[in-house]
Amino acid sequence: MNKIAEITLTFVAYLKRPDLYPELRRKIWKNIFNRSSGLRGKEEAEKWCAALAVSEKGFIENVLKMPFVPFERLFPNEFAAALQAQAKAPVKMGGAGALSVIYYINEYTNSGNTVETGVAYGWSSFAALASLVSRGGTLYSSDMPYILQDQSSDFVGCVVPEKYRLNWRLFRFADKESLPKILAEQNIFDVVHYDSDKSYDGRIWAYNTLFGKVRNGGVFMSDDIGDNAAFKHFCEARNINPYVIEFDGKYAGIIIK
Ligand SMILES: C[S@@+](CC[C@H](N)C(=O)[O-])C[C@H]1O[C@@H](n2cnc3c(N)ncnc32)[C@H](O)[C@@H]1O
């Protein structure tokens, strides 16, 4: 499909979804006036991340002080079933991130309430829920509908094991609509994991919205912080010394509050 056809189809798909009109307005604004937001300060961010980075294992053992067993070894049967579910999905979405870190920050905080933005196949949801269900906790997730796909068969979250789904509240709107709905239900969290809109401005809005909702001693995590300088600038503005984890050539930022 060429670019013009894709833009036209996307626009028409949005027009059929009045609940997504606010996001359509934001996308039009961003594409006309704010195209550089995705990569703003990338070079500066990458240098900073590289200087601070530790491994997943190093962070879990030395900072969280927990014995490290990789997530896929802790839940081998559920993990194998999740891989099969992903293989069966006809759509291509974002893949798994630092699953062990996500699992262990939920364990470390004994989380009863976790919020995440960005679900895709649901790998991060699976990792958070694997910890949360053992305490009867709840995961609140936000992800946009995949607007160009057949909405009758939705693959968002398809790798999340069936037995975890009673503990999962999935909100299918853009974050700017989902997060107020989530916060109306639950206002304080043990863990926040940000992995959705990666633009500089999208991150700053969400970081400011969510950081205050993490309890003292809780954990705030953001993926792909080397994409632009939003996480770095957010930490500098608040005098925070975060942890940076390198995983698969990308960086995740962690703040223990
Ligand atoms: C990298 S994927 C998430 C991967 C997931 N956290 C994991 O580790 O398995 C990013 C997701 O964010 C969603 N997303 C992007 N912008 C968004 C927005 N403004 N509001 C809500 N979801 C958004 C996309 O639809 C996509 O599914």
PDBQT file of the ligand as one rigid body, heavy atoms in Angstrom, charges set to zero:
ROOT
HETATM    1  C1  LIG A 301       5.766  -1.034  22.006  1.00  0.00    +0.000 C 
HETATM    2  S1  LIG A 301       4.089  -1.421  21.969  1.00  0.00    +0.000 S 
HETATM    3  C2  LIG A 301       3.765  -1.993  23.585  1.00  0.00    +0.000 C 
HETATM    4  C3  LIG A 301       4.465  -3.273  23.898  1.00  0.00    +0.000 C 
HETATM    5  C4  LIG A 301       4.098  -3.877  25.234  1.00  0.00    +0.000 C 
HETATM    6  N1  LIG A 301       4.234  -2.957  26.352  1.00  0.00    +0.000 N 
HETATM    7  C5  LIG A 301       4.986  -5.088  25.496  1.00  0.00    +0.000 C 
HETATM    8  O1  LIG A 301       6.064  -4.912  26.118  1.00  0.00    +0.000 OA
HETATM    9  O2  LIG A 301       4.622  -6.184  25.091  1.00  0.00    +0.000 OA
HETATM   10  C6  LIG A 301       3.337   0.157  21.957  1.00  0.00    +0.000 C 
HETATM   11  C7  LIG A 301       1.807   0.145  22.012  1.00  0.00    +0.000 C 
HETATM   12  O3  LIG A 301       1.389   1.455  22.376  1.00  0.00    +0.000 OA
HETATM   13  C8  LIG A 301       0.186   1.750  21.712  1.00  0.00    +0.000 C 
HETATM   14  N2  LIG A 301       0.065   3.213  21.625  1.00  0.00    +0.000 N 
HETATM   15  C9  LIG A 301       0.808   4.084  20.892  1.00  0.00    +0.000 A 
HETATM   16  N3  LIG A 301       0.396   5.342  21.090  1.00  0.00    +0.000 NA
HETATM   17  C10 LIG A 301      -0.626   5.277  21.980  1.00  0.00    +0.000 A 
HETATM   18  C11 LIG A 301      -1.470   6.244  22.596  1.00  0.00    +0.000 A 
HETATM   19  N4  LIG A 301      -1.350   7.545  22.337  1.00  0.00    +0.000 N 
HETATM   20  N5  LIG A 301      -2.407   5.804  23.456  1.00  0.00    +0.000 NA
HETATM   21  C12 LIG A 301      -2.533   4.480  23.747  1.00  0.00    +0.000 A 
HETATM   22  N6  LIG A 301      -1.772   3.515  23.194  1.00  0.00    +0.000 NA
HETATM   23  C13 LIG A 301      -0.846   3.921  22.318  1.00  0.00    +0.000 A 
HETATM   24  C14 LIG A 301       0.319   1.069  20.352  1.00  0.00    +0.000 C 
HETATM   25  O4  LIG A 301      -0.969   0.788  19.873  1.00  0.00    +0.000 OA
HETATM   26  C15 LIG A 301       1.121  -0.194  20.697  1.00  0.00    +0.000 C 
HETATM   27  O5  LIG A 301       0.286  -1.297  20.856  1.00  0.00    +0.000 OA
ENDROOT
TORSDOF 0
